[in-house]
Amino acid sequence: MELIAGIITLIFTALLTIAGVGAAFILIPVFLALGIEVHTAMATALLLNAVAMSVASVKFVRSRLVVWKVAIPILIVASVLSPVGAWVSQGLDRNILLWLFVGFLMFAALMMLFYKPKARETSASLRSLIGVGMGVGSVAGFLGGLLGVGGGNIVVPALVALGFDPKKASATTSFVVIFSSLTGFLGHASMAGMDFGLLAWTVAGSAGGAAIGSWLMVAKLKGRQVKLIIGVVLILIAANMMRGLI
């Protein structure tokens, strides 16, 4: 079982690293299907997100794909507003919110596949980039906390829609996901024991998959191909959420 989990982790991590969103949303149901306790599955998947995005970010930083003037504001503002979104969610119908988010993901996926925005990042001023980061971080942090989903699903399509190069949008989001995943991991790990045999195999798979995915994204894929992969990943996320709602 642990070897199978490691192989599955490697495959999905390689694909999803290209999109910059992390593989936790797919790995959690896979781990549950393998009989792993729910909090252990969630904690493990979120830790693997952090591992994968850390490995990938090394490659992305060296390739100068992370837009720091956007990444840092997103990270700071999203961290502040995520707990606010979680607090607001207590008084709202979660299923209605999730259906609305599914609709957003499908809309974002169609934008990735068909919309061609005007290039922005290369000509934007420092103030403009910081403003974009704060705006995107506000939406991603609040909605991520409100819905209990990864903010990366919001950040990537938002940056691409605003005219950022798909590779830079993915790489910038990967850096942000490291910290949001670690926060989620600490929360779930406090409620469940870790399976260190499972962790050993899946961390190896996660690191290997991230190395492969980041290499493909930087060296082998063009911007439009990255957009295609992001669009498909968003559709998969929406389909997975719909499956849990129906």
N, C-alpha and C positions, 0 to 999 in steps of 0.2 A: 504493500500500500504506500509506504513512504517513498519508494523509488518511483512509482507511478505518479505520485503527487509532484515529485521533483521534475519529472519529464514534462508533465502538463504545465507546470509553472514556467519552465524554460520556453516552451512554445508560445504560450499566451503573452509572456513578458516581452519576448522579442517583437511580437506584432504591436503590442500596445505601447511600448516604449517609443515607437515611431510617432504615435499620436500624442504622446506626452501626458496621458491620463492615468497611468498605472493599471495594474491588472486585478486589483482587489475585487472589483465588482463581478468578475468572472470566477476568480479563485474561491471566493467565499461559498457559492453554491456547489462548486466542485468538491471542496473539502467537506461540506455537509453531506454530500452524496457518498463520500468515502467513510462516513460514520464518525467524523470528528465533531466534538462538542462545539456548540454554536459560538460561545465567546472565545474559545481557543481558536476556532476557524477564523473569526473576525480579527482577533489580535495578530495571528500569524500572517494573514493576508495583508493587513495594514503595515506590519513590519517589513514584509517583502516589498511593498510599495516603496517604502523609504529606502531599502537596500537598492532596489532597481533604479530608482530615480537618482540616487547618489552616484551609482556607477555611471549611469548615462550622463549625468550633469558634468562629470569630469571631462568626458569627450566633448560635450556641447560647449563648455567653458573654453577648452583649448581651441575649439573651432570658432570661437567668438560669436556664438549663436544666441547666448543669453543676453537679453536686453535689460541690463541692471536697473536702468532708470525707470523701468516699468515693473520689473520683478519685485524690487524692494517695497515700493508703495503697495502693491497687491498683497504681499505677505503681511505687512503691518496692519493694513486696514481690514483685510479678511480675518485676521486673528482676533481683532477687536470686535467685529460685528458678528462672527459666527456664534458666539454664546448668546448674543441678542436674538438672533434668528431662532435658536433652540428654545429660548424662553418664550418667544411669541408663539411658537408652534404648539405649545401646551393648550392653547385655547382654540385651536383650529382643527377642522376635519382633515386628517392626514391624507386620506385616500383622494380627496378632491385636489389637494395640493400636489400629490404625486401624479395624478392624471394631467394636471396643468404642466408639470415639469416634463412629462412624456411628450406633450405637444410641443414644448419648447425645444426638446432634443431633436424631434423630427424636423422642425423648422430649421434648426441650426444645421442639421445634417444636409438638408436640401441646399442651404446656402453654401456649405462646403463643396457640394458637388456641382453647383451651377452658377453661383454668384461670383463675379470677378470685380472686387473692389479696387479702387485706385490706390497705388502704393502710398504709404504714409510714413512709416518709421524712419526712412532714410532722410526725409526732409523736415521732420518735426523738431520743434525747439525743446529744450530741457523742460520748461514749464509745461508744455503740451504733453510730453511723455509722462511726467509725474502725475498730471491730471488724469491721463488715461489710466495709469496704474491705480490711482485712488478710486476712480469711478468703477473700473472693472472689479477691483478688490472689494468694494462696497457691495456690489451686486452678488459676486461669487461667495463672499463670506456670509452675508445675510441669508441668501437662498440655500447655501450649503448647510447652514445651521438649521434653517427652517425645515428643510426636507430630509436632513440626515444623509445627504449624498456628497460625493466629492466635488469640491469647487472647481477642480480641473476641467470637469465636463462643461463648465460655463466659461472659464477663462479662455480656453483654446478657440472656440468658435467666435467669441467676442473679439479677440485680438485679430483674428483673420478677417472678420467682417469690418473691422476698423482700418484694414489696409496693411496689416503686418505680414511679412513674409511667413508662409506656413511653417517653415523650418524654425524660424525664430520664435514664432508663437508656441510651437510645441516644446522647444528647448526652454523657453522662459517659464512655461507652465510646469515642466518637469522639476525645475528648481523649487518652485513654490510647493509642489505636491510632497516633497521630502518632509517639510515641517508639519503640514496638515496631517499627513499619514502618521508621523510620530506621535502627535497629540492624540489621535484616535487610538493608536496602539496602546498607549499608556492607560487610557480609560478602560479598554476591554481587558488588558492584561491583568488589571487589578481585580477582575471578576472571575478569572479562570487561570488554571495552571497551564504552563506551556509544555508541549510535547517536543522534547529536544531532539529526538530522532527525526521527527517530521521537519523540525526547524532546520536541521543540518542539511537534509536533502533539498528542501525548497529554497533555502538561502543560496545554495550552490546553483540551483536552476534559475533563480531570480537574477543573480549576478551575471551568469552566463548569457541569459536571455537579454538582459539590458545591454551587455557588451555587443551582442550581435545586432540588436535593434538600433542602437545608437550609431554603430558603424554603417549599417544600411542607410539610415537617415542622412548621415553626413556625406558619405562617399558614393552612394549608389542611386539614391532617389532624387528626383527633381521636385520642385515646389508643388506642381500640380498633382504629382503622385502622392505626396504627403497629404495634400488636401483630400484626395480620394480616400486614403486610408482613414483619415480623421472622420470623414463623412460616414464611412461604413462602421467604424467603431461607435459613433454616436447612435446609429440605428440599432446596433447590437445592445447598447446600454438601454435604449428605449424599449426594445423588445423584451429584454430581461426584466425590466420594471413592470411592463404590462403583464408578463407571465405571473408575477407575484400579486397583481391587482385583480386579475380575472378569477 
